[in-house]
Amino acid sequence: MSQLTQRTESGELVWRYDYYDAVFCTGPDFSAKLLYAMNARDSCTQFTFFYRDAEDNDYEFIAQSDARDPTDYQLAGQLFDTARASGLALPYSY
C-alpha cells in the first residue's frame, strides 16, 4: 500500500471513486480496489483491499480501526484519501 500511495501522490496513478466508500485503480499489470465500511459485527470501521496481479492472482487484506497495531489501518486510510484526491483538477493554480 505504501508503494501505491507514493505512485498516486507522484501522479503516476489515477484512481476512480464510487461515492465515498470505494476507490478503484487499474494499471498495466494490476488492478486494485479499496473499500471503506462500518463493520457492525465488530463495531468498528474497516478498509478492505483487493489486489489482482498480472498473473490474475487475487489478494484480499482487511485493516480494522480497533486493531492492536493501527499501522495497517493508517496506511489504508492514507491510500484511500490520496486515491480520492488523485486526478483532482482545480480551475486555478497557486
N, C-alpha and C positions, 0 to 999 in steps of 0.2 A: 504494500500500500504506500510505503514511503516513496518508491520509485514512481508510481502512478501520480502521486501528489506533486512530486518535483517536475515530472514531464507536463503535467497540467499547468502548473504555475509558470513554466517557461513558455507556454503557448503551443507546445508540441501536440497536445491532446485537447480536443474539444468534446465536451460531454453534452448530451441531451438530458432534459429532465422532465418528469411527469408530475405535475403539480408540485407538492412539497415533500414527497416521500420516496422518490426514486430517481436515480441518475444512471445513465447508460453511456457506454463508450465502446466503439468498435475500431480496432486498429488493424494493420495489415496481417498481424499474426496472433490476435487475441480479441476477445470481447469481455466486457466487464459490466456488472450491474451492482449497484449498491442501494439497498433498501433501508429506510428508517421507519420503525414502527414501535408501538407500545406493545409490550408483552404482558397481557393481562394475567396470565397464569403466574408469572414470576414478579408481577408488579414493578416492572422496570421498563426502560426503553432499550432498544437494541438496534444494531446495524447488522444486516445480513449481506454478505459479499459473495457474489457468484462470479467465477472466472472460468473462461474456456480458453485453452491454449491452442497453438497452431495444429496440434495433433488431435483436436477435439476431445481432450481430457477435461472433465468438469471438476471444479473445486468449489466448495462452499465453506464459508467461515462466518461465525457469529460472534459478535462482541456485545456484551450487555453492560448497562450503566452500573449495575450493582456488583460487578466482578471485583475480586480481591485486588487485582492489579489493573488499574484503569488505563494502562498504556494503550492496549489494543483499541479500546473504545475511543480514546482521544485521537488516535491515528485515523480511525474510520470517520470520526466527526470532522477532522481537518480535511480529509479527502472529499467528503460529502459537500462541505461548504465551498471548497475550492472548485469542485466539479460544477456546482450550481452557478458559480460566477464565471466559469470559462466561456469564452465566446461573447462575453458581455461587451457591447459596443455602445458607448455613450455618444450623444451628438455633439460633444465638445471635448476639448483637450485642456490639460492643465498647463 
